[in-house]
Amino acid sequence: MKGFLHASKLGLPVLLLLFVILFGGGCATARLNVNSPPVLTQDELLRPYYKVGVIEVRRSRYGDRADLSLEDYSWAKDALRAEAAKIEADAVILPEVSVEVRRYIFFPKSEMRAKGTAIKFR
């Protein structure tokens, strides 16, 4: 037997597909819908509204607080918007993002939390 790649003419495409599945899948992220509600500041609220609920999302990753990038903070905003869309809110206000760092032996682990208030306009 000469090996897997020589035994089958489909060996290379199967190997490429396996590579894409293993390394191209990425990690779980919040998928932003085109119609997701915006995150608004207090100055942008021009209409009366009522509170639907408080939304909180979390994400853990290995690394120190200094290792966080702009993509991590944009994840927080996008995740709040995605959760607000699930409960059919019109917008998210008062967003708060916090990062807590814990050390496990030698490796720091950052836990990012984002919290906001989901609202509906009257």
C-alpha positions in Angstrom: 0.0 0.0 0.0 1.5 3.3 -1.1 -0.4 5.5 1.3 -3.7 7.5 1.5 -2.9 10.0 -1.2 -1.7 7.4 -3.8 -4.6 5.0 -3.0 -7.3 7.3 -4.2 -7.6 9.9 -6.9 -9.8 11.9 -4.6 -7.1 12.0 -1.9 -6.0 15.6 -2.5 -9.6 17.1 -2.6 -10.5 15.1 0.5 -7.4 16.3 2.3 -8.1 20.0 1.3 -11.7 19.6 2.5 -10.5 18.2 5.9 -8.0 21.1 6.2 -10.8 23.7 5.6 -13.1 22.0 8.1 -10.5 21.8 10.8 -8.8 25.2 10.4 -11.3 27.3 8.5 -14.2 26.8 10.8 -13.1 29.5 13.3 -14.7 30.1 16.7 -18.3 30.9 17.6 -19.2 34.5 16.9 -22.4 36.5 17.1 -23.9 36.7 13.6 -25.1 40.2 12.9 -28.4 40.3 11.1 -28.8 43.2 8.6 -32.0 44.2 10.6 -30.3 44.1 14.0 -31.3 47.0 16.3 -28.7 49.7 16.8 -26.8 50.6 20.0 -27.8 54.2 20.8 -26.4 56.8 23.1 -28.6 58.9 25.3 -28.3 61.8 22.9 -29.6 59.7 20.0 -32.9 58.9 21.8 -35.4 61.2 20.3 -38.7 59.2 20.8 -40.3 57.9 23.9 -39.5 54.3 24.7 -40.1 51.5 27.3 -37.6 49.0 28.6 -38.0 45.4 27.3 -35.2 43.9 29.4 -31.5 43.8 30.3 -29.2 41.9 27.9 -25.9 40.4 29.0 -23.4 38.4 26.9 -20.1 36.9 27.9 -17.0 35.7 26.1 -13.8 34.1 27.6 -10.5 34.0 25.9 -6.9 33.3 26.9 -4.7 36.4 27.1 -4.2 39.5 29.2 -6.3 42.6 29.1 -3.7 44.3 26.9 -4.2 41.5 24.3 -7.8 42.6 23.6 -8.2 44.2 20.2 -10.9 46.4 18.6 -12.4 43.3 17.2 -13.1 42.0 20.7 -15.0 45.2 21.6 -16.9 45.2 18.3 -17.9 41.6 19.2 -19.5 42.9 22.4 -21.5 45.5 20.5 -22.5 43.0 17.8 -23.5 40.4 20.4 -25.7 42.8 22.2 -27.4 43.7 18.9 -27.9 40.0 18.0 -29.5 39.3 21.4 -31.8 42.4 21.1 -32.9 41.1 17.7 -33.9 37.8 19.3 -36.4 39.5 21.7 -37.5 41.9 18.9 -36.2 45.1 20.6 -35.9 48.3 18.6 -32.6 49.4 20.1 -30.0 48.9 22.8 -29.1 51.7 25.2 -26.6 52.1 28.0 -24.0 49.6 26.8 -21.4 48.6 29.4 -18.3 46.5 28.6 -16.1 45.1 31.3 -13.1 42.8 31.3 -12.0 40.6 34.2 -8.6 38.8 34.1 -7.9 35.7 36.1 -4.7 33.7 36.1 -4.5 30.0 35.8 -0.9 29.0 36.7 0.9 30.8 33.9 -1.9 31.7 31.5 -4.1 34.7 32.0 -7.7 34.3 31.0 -9.9 37.3 30.1 -13.6 37.3 30.5 -15.4 40.0 28.6 -18.9 40.9 29.6 -21.2 43.3 27.8 -24.5 44.5 29.2 -27.2 46.8 27.8 -30.8 47.7 28.1 -33.1 46.6 25.3 -35.9 49.0 24.4 -39.0 49.4 22.2 -40.1 52.7 20.9 -43.7 53.8 21.6 
